[in-house]
Amino acid sequence: MHIIEAHNLTKKFGDFHAVKGIDFFVEQGEVFGFLGPNGAGKTTTINMLTGLARPSGGTLSIAGMDGIKEIKKVQGLIGIVPDESNLYDDLSGFDNLVFCASLYGMRKQQREKRARELLAQFALDDTGDRPFKAFSKGMKRKLTIAAGIIHEPKILFLDEPTTGIDVESARQIRQLIASLHAGGTTIFLTTHYIEDAERLCDRIGFIVGGNIVNISTVRELIMEAQKEHVMQFSMDEAPPALKVDLLNAFPNVSNALQTDHTITIQSKDPLELMPFMEFFSARQIKVHEARLVHPSLEDVFVKVTGIELARLKKEKEGRK
């Protein structure tokens, strides 16, 4: 059953098309990953799905209801965890959760009971009356997620849930997401951490420039990537024109990704080492290491978007 279904979903800001007529569905109970570079349209799409932005065109069905005309009803069935916390700095964890529960019409006894349950579940029950602003980044992230599920929503939208937090908190959040998934909650997840997508998601959609360019299961994406042959060369310094020269010299190379000290090449055909070593030697480029690479989900992301994930993570965390 499709719990979310979008057809020709479009969002314009003046003459700018942020989302360009996308089509996709999310199955009930699945974890659907939504990946793409900064500015690709991920947040705009989530805003349309959650009623924070009205689509410029297209249709949207959520839990059998019109996701545009009946958005107020829809909002009672969904939970939203933004990438930046939306809780009150001066309230305690308990008071923040109780306040969020009241917004969903939960009765006093019910919301206080649920708040205590979540504080214990997230190992935050020892924070007492400490204000939210005194929490660590990991604690703030966990409480923000707790606020998003206070009313036990059917669908949870998670925007970058593990960005900028410590390893242990990230591990706990991944465990929570897996637990919610096991309990039947549908999860719509955006992340720049490809390991999170690979571990948690059933299917992944890639959005680039406002267009969805690929939707598939994690298994299918990796199997498709592994049809290609990939080789990486490490060197002291990769000259700026190296990528262009290499692609001109080797027509069977379909793509090359260059950093300051490496170049990674891809081909549908098997790659022989010696012709490339002779190419580097003729240009007086000393290669320290050459190795075959088994493509991963990260390689799929880089191929689809043309952007290195490491740079995206650095940019994202730099804003936290």
C-alpha positions as CSV (number, residue, x, y, z in Angstrom):
1,M,0.0,0.0,0.0
2,H,1.3,3.5,-0.9
3,I,1.0,5.6,2.2
4,I,2.5,8.6,0.3
5,E,2.0,9.1,-3.5
6,A,3.1,12.2,-5.4
7,H,2.4,12.9,-9.1
8,N,3.9,15.8,-11.0
9,L,4.7,17.6,-7.7
10,T,6.0,21.0,-8.5
11,K,7.2,24.0,-6.5
12,K,8.1,27.4,-8.0
13,F,9.5,30.5,-6.3
14,G,8.9,33.2,-8.9
15,D,10.7,32.0,-12.0
16,F,12.8,29.5,-10.1
17,H,11.6,25.8,-10.3
18,A,12.8,24.3,-7.0
19,V,11.0,21.0,-7.6
20,K,10.2,20.1,-11.2
21,G,7.2,17.8,-11.5
22,I,8.4,14.8,-9.5
23,D,6.7,11.4,-9.2
24,F,7.2,8.9,-6.4
25,F,5.5,6.8,-3.8
26,V,6.4,5.5,-0.3
27,E,5.2,2.1,0.8
28,Q,3.5,1.8,4.2
29,G,6.0,0.7,6.8
30,E,9.1,1.3,4.8
31,V,12.1,3.6,5.4
32,F,12.4,5.7,2.3
33,G,15.7,7.6,1.8
34,F,15.8,10.9,0.0
35,L,19.3,11.8,-1.1
36,G,20.7,14.7,-3.1
37,P,23.2,17.6,-3.0
38,N,22.5,20.8,-1.2
39,G,19.9,22.9,-3.1
40,A,18.6,19.8,-4.9
41,G,15.0,20.2,-3.6
42,K,15.0,17.8,-0.7
43,T,13.8,20.3,2.0
44,T,11.3,21.9,-0.4
45,T,9.8,18.5,-1.1
46,I,9.6,17.7,2.6
47,N,8.0,21.1,3.2
48,M,5.3,20.2,0.6
49,L,4.7,16.8,2.1
50,T,4.3,18.2,5.6
51,G,2.2,21.2,4.8
52,L,4.9,23.8,5.4
53,A,4.8,24.8,1.7
54,R,2.0,24.6,-0.8
55,P,2.8,22.9,-4.0
56,S,2.6,25.0,-7.2
57,G,1.2,22.0,-9.1
58,G,0.6,18.3,-9.0
59,T,-1.2,16.0,-6.7
60,L,-0.3,14.5,-3.3
61,S,-1.9,11.7,-1.4
62,I,-1.0,10.9,2.2
63,A,-2.6,8.1,4.2
64,G,-5.5,8.0,1.7
65,M,-6.2,11.8,2.1
66,D,-5.5,14.7,-0.2
67,G,-2.2,16.0,1.0
68,I,-3.0,19.5,-0.2
69,K,-6.7,20.1,0.5
70,E,-6.8,18.0,3.7
71,I,-3.3,18.9,5.0
72,K,-4.7,19.8,8.5
73,K,-6.0,16.2,8.9
74,V,-2.7,14.8,7.5
75,Q,-0.6,16.8,10.0
76,G,-2.3,14.9,12.9
77,L,-0.9,11.6,11.4
78,I,2.7,12.7,10.8
79,G,5.7,13.6,12.9
80,I,8.4,16.1,11.8
81,V,12.0,16.2,12.9
82,P,13.7,19.2,11.2
83,D,17.5,19.3,10.8
84,E,17.6,22.3,13.2
85,S,15.9,21.9,16.6
86,N,12.5,23.6,17.0
87,L,12.3,23.2,20.8
88,Y,12.3,25.9,23.5
89,D,15.7,26.7,25.0
90,D,14.4,27.7,28.5
91,L,12.1,24.7,29.0
92,S,13.3,21.4,30.4
93,G,13.2,18.2,28.3
94,F,10.0,17.1,30.1
95,D,8.2,20.4,29.6
96,N,9.2,20.6,26.0
97,L,7.7,17.2,25.3
98,V,4.5,17.9,27.3
99,F,4.1,21.2,25.3
100,C,4.5,19.4,22.0
101,A,2.0,16.7,23.0
102,S,-0.5,19.4,23.9
103,L,-0.3,20.7,20.3
104,Y,-1.7,17.3,19.2
105,G,-4.6,17.5,21.6
106,M,-3.3,14.8,24.0
107,R,-4.8,15.0,27.5
108,K,-2.6,16.1,30.5
109,Q,-2.2,12.6,32.1
110,Q,-1.6,11.0,28.7
111,R,1.0,13.5,27.6
112,E,2.9,13.5,30.9
113,K,3.0,9.7,30.8
114,R,4.2,9.6,27.2
115,A,6.9,12.3,27.9
116,R,8.3,10.2,30.8
117,E,8.3,7.1,28.6
118,L,10.3,8.9,25.9
119,L,12.8,10.5,28.3
120,A,13.5,7.0,29.6
121,Q,13.7,5.5,26.1
122,F,16.2,8.1,25.0
123,A,18.2,7.9,28.2
124,L,17.3,11.5,29.1
125,D,15.3,10.9,32.3
126,D,18.2,12.0,34.5
127,T,18.2,15.6,33.0
128,G,15.8,16.8,35.7
129,D,14.9,20.5,35.3
130,R,17.9,21.3,33.2
131,P,16.9,23.7,30.4
132,F,17.2,22.5,26.8
133,K,19.9,25.1,26.0
134,A,22.2,23.3,28.5
135,F,21.9,19.9,26.6
136,S,24.7,18.6,24.5
137,K,24.2,18.4,20.7
138,G,23.5,14.7,20.9
139,M,21.0,15.2,23.7
140,K,19.3,18.0,21.8
141,R,19.0,15.8,18.8
142,K,17.4,12.9,20.7
143,L,14.9,15.2,22.4
144,T,13.9,16.7,19.1
145,I,13.2,13.3,17.7
146,A,11.3,12.4,20.9
147,A,9.1,15.5,20.3
148,G,8.5,14.3,16.7
149,I,7.1,11.0,17.9
150,I,5.3,12.1,21.0
151,H,1.9,11.4,19.4
152,E,3.0,8.1,17.8
153,P,2.6,9.2,14.2
154,K,2.0,6.8,11.3
155,I,4.6,8.7,9.2
156,L,7.8,10.3,10.5
157,F,9.9,12.8,8.5
158,L,13.5,12.8,9.6
159,D,15.8,15.5,8.1
160,E,19.5,14.8,8.7
161,P,18.9,13.0,12.1
162,T,22.6,12.2,12.8
163,T,24.4,15.2,11.4
164,G,26.8,17.0,13.8
165,I,26.4,14.7,16.8
166,D,28.7,12.3,18.6
167,V,29.2,8.7,17.6
168,E,27.3,7.2,20.5
169,S,24.3,9.4,20.1
170,A,24.3,8.7,16.3
171,R,24.3,5.0,17.1
172,Q,21.4,5.3,19.5
173,I,19.4,7.3,17.0
174,R,20.0,4.6,14.3
175,Q,18.8,2.0,16.7
176,L,15.7,4.1,17.4
177,I,14.9,4.4,13.7
178,A,15.3,0.7,13.3
179,S,13.0,0.1,16.2
180,L,10.3,2.5,14.8
181,H,10.6,0.7,11.5
182,A,10.2,-2.7,13.1
183,G,7.1,-1.3,14.8
184,G,5.5,-0.4,11.5
185,T,6.2,3.4,11.4
186,T,6.8,4.7,7.8
187,I,9.9,6.9,7.8
188,F,10.9,9.5,5.2
189,L,14.7,10.1,5.8
190,T,17.1,12.6,4.3
191,T,20.8,12.3,5.1
192,H,24.3,13.0,3.9
193,Y,25.6,10.0,5.8
194,I,25.5,7.3,3.2
195,E,26.2,4.6,5.8
196,D,22.9,5.6,7.5
197,A,21.0,5.2,4.2
198,E,22.7,1.9,3.5
199,R,21.9,0.5,6.9
200,L,18.4,1.8,7.4
201,C,16.6,2.4,4.1
202,D,14.5,-0.1,2.1
203,R,14.5,2.2,-1.0
204,I,16.3,5.4,-1.9
205,G,15.3,8.2,-4.2
206,F,18.0,10.6,-5.6
207,I,17.0,14.2,-6.4
208,V,19.2,16.5,-8.4
209,G,18.3,20.0,-9.6
210,G,14.7,19.5,-8.6
211,N,14.3,16.2,-10.6
212,I,14.2,12.7,-9.2
213,V,16.8,10.8,-11.3
214,N,16.7,7.4,-9.7
215,I,14.6,5.4,-7.2
216,S,15.5,1.8,-6.3
217,T,16.2,-0.6,-3.4
218,V,19.6,-0.3,-1.8
219,R,20.5,-3.8,-3.0
220,E,19.6,-3.0,-6.6
221,L,21.6,0.3,-6.5
222,I,24.7,-1.5,-5.3
223,M,24.3,-4.4,-7.7
224,E,24.0,-1.9,-10.6
225,A,27.1,0.0,-9.4
226,Q,29.2,-3.1,-9.2
227,K,28.7,-3.8,-12.9
228,E,31.3,-1.1,-13.4
229,H,35.0,-1.5,-13.0
230,V,36.6,1.1,-10.8
231,M,40.3,1.9,-10.2
232,Q,41.8,4.6,-7.9
233,F,45.3,6.1,-8.2
234,S,46.9,8.0,-5.3
235,M,49.7,10.6,-6.0
236,D,51.5,13.6,-4.4
237,E,49.5,16.0,-6.4
238,A,46.9,15.6,-9.2
239,P,47.4,18.3,-11.9
240,P,44.2,20.4,-12.6
241,A,44.0,19.1,-16.2
242,L,44.6,15.4,-15.3
243,K,41.0,14.4,-15.6
244,V,40.4,15.9,-19.0
245,D,43.7,14.4,-20.3
246,L,42.9,11.0,-19.0
247,L,39.4,10.9,-20.5
248,N,40.8,12.0,-23.9
249,A,43.5,9.3,-23.7
250,F,41.2,6.5,-22.7
251,P,37.8,6.5,-24.5
252,N,36.7,3.4,-22.6
253,V,36.8,5.3,-19.3
254,S,33.2,6.6,-18.7
255,N,33.9,8.8,-15.8
256,A,36.8,10.2,-13.6
257,L,36.6,11.8,-10.2
258,Q,39.6,13.9,-9.2
259,T,40.7,15.3,-5.8
260,D,44.0,17.0,-4.8
261,H,45.8,13.7,-4.4
262,T,43.7,11.0,-6.1
263,I,41.9,10.2,-9.4
264,T,39.2,7.5,-9.6
265,I,38.2,6.1,-13.0
266,Q,35.2,4.1,-14.0
267,S,34.6,1.9,-17.0
268,K,32.1,-0.8,-18.2
269,D,35.2,-2.7,-19.5
270,P,37.9,-4.4,-17.4
271,L,40.7,-2.0,-16.6
272,E,44.4,-2.9,-17.2
273,L,46.9,-1.3,-15.0
274,M,49.9,-0.8,-17.2
275,P,48.5,1.6,-19.8
276,F,47.5,4.0,-17.0
277,M,50.9,3.7,-15.3
278,E,52.5,4.6,-18.6
279,F,50.1,7.5,-19.0
280,F,51.1,8.9,-15.6
281,S,54.8,8.2,-16.2
282,A,54.8,10.2,-19.4
283,R,53.5,13.2,-17.5
284,Q,56.0,12.7,-14.7
285,I,53.3,11.9,-12.2
286,K,54.5,9.6,-9.4
287,V,51.7,7.2,-8.4
288,H,52.0,5.8,-4.8
289,E,49.2,3.4,-5.0
290,A,46.8,1.9,-7.5
291,R,43.9,-0.2,-6.4
292,L,40.7,-1.7,-7.7
293,V,37.6,-0.4,-5.9
294,H,34.4,-2.3,-5.2
295,P,31.7,0.3,-5.8
296,S,29.4,1.1,-2.8
297,L,26.3,3.2,-2.3
298,E,28.5,6.2,-1.9
299,D,29.8,5.7,-5.4
300,V,26.2,5.5,-6.7
301,F,25.6,8.9,-5.0
302,V,28.7,10.5,-6.5
303,K,27.9,9.1,-10.0
304,V,24.3,10.3,-9.9
305,T,24.9,13.7,-8.4
306,G,28.5,14.4,-9.5
307,I,29.3,15.6,-5.9
308,E,31.6,14.2,-3.3
309,L,29.8,13.3,-0.1
310,A,32.7,14.3,2.1
311,R,32.3,17.9,0.8
312,L,28.6,17.9,1.5
313,K,29.1,16.6,5.1
314,K,31.7,19.3,5.7
315,E,29.4,22.0,4.4
316,K,26.4,20.7,6.4
317,E,28.3,20.3,9.7
318,G,30.0,23.7,9.2
319,R,26.5,25.3,9.6
320,K,25.6,23.5,12.8
